[in-house]
């Protein structure tokens, strides 16, 4: 890395505290990684948009009430040191797809809209604000 520093870019990424410990673990690392860029967590709105993009890439749509429940879900999500930021949206989407598959299999209707539309009931189990008013 040092011998080819004009030709090589090395990027390391991770949680802020763990990255600080990593850089501090070896005195030579701090001088080799001279620039640190810290990105803020995505907002709940941005996480909904990421989920919508993932859904679109996989030929799914989100029902309007799913968007509002998803926004509330991301807003109440704990943002501790283990919060996965964009990964939270990907994992939520993957869970929703699995729940959707189970729901569609149970219904057995096979209506095209049902096969491609994610509903609030497809949100992860830890979503606790499921009520008749929100469709959950």
C-alpha positions as CSV (number, residue, x, y, z in Angstrom):
1,X,0.0,0.0,0.0
2,X,2.8,2.4,0.9
3,X,4.9,1.6,-2.1
4,X,2.0,2.3,-4.5
5,X,0.2,5.0,-2.6
6,X,-0.2,7.2,-5.8
7,X,-1.9,4.3,-7.6
8,X,-4.0,2.6,-4.9
9,X,-7.0,3.7,-3.0
10,X,-8.0,1.6,0.1
11,X,-11.4,2.1,1.6
12,X,-12.4,0.6,4.9
13,X,-16.0,1.0,6.2
14,X,-17.8,0.2,9.3
15,X,-19.4,1.4,12.5
16,X,-17.8,4.6,13.8
17,X,-16.6,3.2,17.1
18,X,-15.2,0.0,15.7
19,X,-13.4,1.9,12.9
20,X,-11.8,4.2,15.4
21,X,-10.6,1.2,17.4
22,X,-9.3,-0.5,14.2
23,X,-7.3,2.6,13.2
24,X,-5.9,3.0,16.7
25,X,-4.9,-0.7,16.9
26,X,-1.8,-0.1,14.8
27,X,0.2,3.2,14.9
28,X,0.9,3.0,11.2
29,X,-2.7,2.8,10.2
30,X,-3.7,6.4,11.1
31,X,-1.0,7.8,8.9
32,X,-2.0,5.5,6.0
33,X,-5.7,6.4,6.3
34,X,-5.4,10.2,6.3
35,X,-9.1,10.9,5.5
36,X,-12.2,10.0,7.3
37,X,-15.6,10.5,5.9
38,X,-18.6,9.9,8.3
39,X,-22.0,9.7,6.7
40,X,-25.1,10.4,8.6
41,X,-27.8,7.7,9.0
42,X,-30.6,7.8,6.5
43,X,-33.8,9.4,7.6
44,X,-37.0,7.4,7.8
45,X,-38.1,9.0,4.5
46,X,-34.9,8.0,2.8
47,X,-35.2,4.4,4.1
48,X,-38.7,4.2,2.7
49,X,-37.4,5.4,-0.6
50,X,-34.6,2.8,-0.6
51,X,-37.2,0.1,0.1
52,X,-39.3,1.4,-2.7
53,X,-36.3,1.3,-5.1
54,X,-35.5,-2.3,-4.0
55,X,-39.2,-3.3,-4.5
56,X,-39.2,-1.8,-8.0
57,X,-36.0,-3.6,-8.9
58,X,-37.7,-6.8,-8.0
59,X,-41.0,-6.0,-9.7
60,X,-42.9,-5.3,-6.4
61,X,-45.0,-2.3,-5.5
62,X,-45.8,-0.9,-2.1
63,X,-49.5,-0.2,-1.3
64,X,-50.0,3.4,-0.2
65,X,-50.8,2.3,3.3
66,X,-47.6,0.2,3.3
67,X,-45.6,3.3,2.6
68,X,-47.1,5.1,5.6
69,X,-46.7,2.1,7.9
70,X,-43.1,1.6,6.6
71,X,-42.4,5.3,7.4
72,X,-43.6,4.8,11.0
73,X,-41.7,1.5,11.2
74,X,-38.4,3.2,10.3
75,X,-39.1,6.2,12.5
76,X,-39.5,4.0,15.6
77,X,-36.5,1.8,14.7
78,X,-33.8,1.9,17.3
79,X,-30.7,3.8,16.0
80,X,-28.1,2.4,18.3
81,X,-24.5,1.5,17.4
82,X,-25.7,-1.6,15.6
83,X,-28.1,0.2,13.3
84,X,-27.4,-0.9,9.8
85,X,-28.5,2.2,7.9
86,X,-29.1,1.2,4.3
87,X,-28.8,-2.4,5.3
88,X,-31.9,-1.9,7.5
89,X,-33.9,-1.1,4.4
90,X,-32.5,-4.1,2.5
91,X,-33.2,-6.5,5.4
92,X,-36.7,-5.0,5.9
93,X,-37.4,-5.5,2.2
94,X,-36.2,-9.1,2.3
95,X,-38.4,-9.8,5.3
96,X,-41.4,-8.2,3.6
97,X,-40.8,-10.4,0.5
98,X,-40.7,-13.5,2.6
99,X,-43.8,-12.5,4.6
100,X,-45.5,-11.6,1.3
101,X,-44.8,-15.1,-0.1
102,X,-46.3,-16.7,2.9
103,X,-49.4,-14.5,2.8
104,X,-49.9,-15.2,-0.9
105,X,-49.4,-18.9,-0.5
106,X,-52.1,-18.9,2.3
107,X,-54.6,-17.0,0.2
108,X,-54.2,-19.1,-2.9
109,X,-55.9,-16.6,-5.2
110,X,-53.0,-15.9,-7.5
111,X,-54.3,-12.5,-8.5
112,X,-51.5,-10.6,-10.3
113,X,-51.8,-7.5,-8.1
114,X,-51.7,-9.6,-5.0
115,X,-48.5,-11.3,-6.3
116,X,-46.6,-8.1,-6.7
117,X,-48.0,-5.8,-3.9
118,X,-46.4,-5.6,-0.5
119,X,-48.9,-4.8,2.3
120,X,-48.4,-3.5,5.9
121,X,-48.9,-7.1,7.1
122,X,-45.7,-8.0,5.3
123,X,-43.6,-5.7,7.6
124,X,-41.3,-7.5,10.0
125,X,-42.7,-9.0,13.2
126,X,-41.1,-6.4,15.5
127,X,-43.4,-3.8,14.0
128,X,-45.8,-3.3,16.8
129,X,-48.0,-0.5,15.6
130,X,-50.3,-2.9,13.6
131,X,-53.9,-1.8,14.2
132,X,-57.1,-1.9,12.1
133,X,-56.6,1.8,11.4
134,X,-53.2,1.1,9.7
135,X,-54.3,-2.0,8.0
136,X,-52.2,-4.3,10.1
